[in-house]
């Protein structure tokens, strides 16, 4: 196996040397472009925060109001979910069992204890 590798290596090296420079990029017919051309897509630095001079009012952009409405709706949803009533089956079953046990006299009535305090 080593003999085959030694015999093929010079042939492979000679084949790489023989390739013309134009064959280096066989799938592209145009020259390779590097870097960006045209005018800059960024504003030059002005030295002011967000480009607004002191005393001038910033002009609102198109994305601001939809963002404020979205964030406000998230806050309102969070508050509504924090204060929603507990309507799970286990809570209902616990309350129903307590009510029935109090009616049968097994548990003392919780309302009468609150009235004594």
Secondary structure as the mmCIF struct_conf table of DSSP 4:
data_model
#
loop_
_struct_conf.conf_type_id
_struct_conf.id
_struct_conf.beg_label_comp_id
_struct_conf.beg_label_asym_id
_struct_conf.beg_label_seq_id
_struct_conf.end_label_comp_id
_struct_conf.end_label_asym_id
_struct_conf.end_label_seq_id
HELX_RH_AL_P HELX_RH_AL_P1 UNK A 2 UNK A 18
BEND BEND1 UNK A 19 UNK A 19
HELX_RH_3T_P HELX_RH_3T_P1 UNK A 21 UNK A 25
TURN_TY1_P TURN_TY1_P1 UNK A 26 UNK A 27
BEND BEND2 UNK A 30 UNK A 30
HELX_LH_PP_P HELX_LH_PP_P1 UNK A 31 UNK A 33
BEND BEND3 UNK A 35 UNK A 35
BEND BEND4 UNK A 38 UNK A 39
BEND BEND5 UNK A 41 UNK A 42
HELX_LH_PP_P HELX_LH_PP_P2 UNK A 43 UNK A 45
BEND BEND6 UNK A 47 UNK A 48
HELX_RH_3T_P HELX_RH_3T_P2 UNK A 49 UNK A 51
TURN_TY1_P TURN_TY1_P2 UNK A 54 UNK A 55
BEND BEND7 UNK A 56 UNK A 56
HELX_LH_PP_P HELX_LH_PP_P3 UNK A 57 UNK A 61
TURN_TY1_P TURN_TY1_P3 UNK A 62 UNK A 63
HELX_RH_AL_P HELX_RH_AL_P2 UNK A 64 UNK A 82
TURN_TY1_P TURN_TY1_P4 UNK A 83 UNK A 83
HELX_RH_AL_P HELX_RH_AL_P3 UNK A 89 UNK A 104
TURN_TY1_P TURN_TY1_P5 UNK A 105 UNK A 105
BEND BEND8 UNK A 106 UNK A 107
HELX_RH_AL_P HELX_RH_AL_P4 UNK A 110 UNK A 116
#
